[in-house]
Amino acid sequence: MTDGALRLPGAAERDFGAYNAAQRGRPVRPLATQATQLAGPGAGRTALELGCGLGIETRHLAEHGWHVHSLDADPSVGPALRELAGRWPIRHRTASLEEPPSLEPCQLLLSCATLPFVRRQRFAALWAAIRGALLPGAVLAVDLFGVRDDWAGGDGTFHSREEALALLDGLEVVAMVEDERDGRAFSGPKHWHTFRILARQPAAG
Ligand SMILES: C[S@@+](CC[C@H](N)C(=O)[O-])C[C@H]1O[C@@H](n2cnc3c(N)ncnc32)[C@H](O)[C@@H]1O
């Protein structure tokens, strides 16, 4: 993440350009590979990726047969996403998750290391839009940050385990991995407290 300060400013003002530029060449995130394994071949079905950054996971989804709608507030990733969209069924838009976007109904929704940067007062509307976009049987794969994360107390959204579980009410929780450790962020040393969530919307009927 790009900020050196532990007290993060409002997500809308944050500049993720340097962070995203530095992602070139890194491997696909495990959350994305777990999501595609769980969901099976895309076979032309619709996936959403919220906070796609440079598009590494967007491309992974497309390579697995998904038609991908990607979204990120950082305009600097536009050229990389446009290049990918020339070769794969990807539609990208530059937009903020803080103005609850209209989300395409989807069979897979992926968001790696992004939702916690949405301000708390905007999170409920966004989460309602996310839940509303999940078609029967859809896979939901998202990262949340916990309340003991170094960045908690800033303007983002941080959850206790109970709060994270409450968000998943009505979904089949396939995995919710809570991780807490000292490590590094893009900005330097950091104490991480995260939830890696894989869940599924119940099938209709
Ligand atoms: C830590 S980066 C993660 C990017 C990518 N998913 C990855 O795993 O490398 C967070 C991403 O969320 C985007 N982001 C942060 N706040 C946002 C908002 N309010 N609306 C849309 N995108 C946002 C940033 O531009 C950035 O690309």
The ligand as a Gaussian input file, in Angstrom:
#p B3LYP/6-31G(d) Opt

LIG

0 1
 C       -3.527000      -2.068000      -2.319000
 S       -4.100000      -1.759000      -3.926000
 C       -4.518000      -3.395000      -4.488000
 C       -4.524000      -3.461000      -6.000000
 C       -4.657000      -4.892000      -6.554000
 N       -5.953000      -5.461000      -6.242000
 C       -3.570000      -5.743000      -5.980000
 O       -3.875000      -6.713000      -5.280000
 O       -2.398000      -5.435000      -6.260000
 C       -5.670000      -1.025000      -3.640000
 C       -6.366000      -0.665000      -4.946000
 O       -7.638000      -0.169000      -4.638000
 C       -7.873000       1.001000      -5.396000
 N       -8.796000       1.814000      -4.607000
 C       -8.590000       2.340000      -3.382000
 N       -9.660000       3.033000      -2.985000
 C      -10.572000       2.908000      -3.974000
 C      -11.885000       3.388000      -4.175000
 N      -12.493000       4.137000      -3.262000
 N      -12.527000       3.075000      -5.331000
 C      -11.941000       2.314000      -6.262000
 N      -10.692000       1.836000      -6.146000
 C      -10.022000       2.135000      -5.018000
 C       -6.518000       1.640000      -5.553000
 O       -6.451000       2.526000      -6.647000
 C       -5.638000       0.417000      -5.713000
 O       -5.494000       0.047000      -7.060000

